[in-house]
Amino acid sequence: MNILKHMEAVFIAVVLIAVPASYLGAAHAGRSDAPRANAGAVAGANVYAGAVATSGKVAVVTITAKRLDRAQLLAAR
């Protein structure tokens, strides 16, 4: 069987297998033995809470760096 001739059929077959499998896998994601993602549990997560942009305030990023001179640019290549 020439796989290139039947690539569309192979793609459809893979999709017909992968979509129900992912749906069934998602049904079991709420099990109690599965680890739960919790971004608040990360150490230091509240340190940067004031840096988050909201509707009332815009986040500002300041980048400070020294420009490289021509010799340093050529050495970096």
Long-range contacts (C-beta under 8 A, 24 or more apart in sequence): none
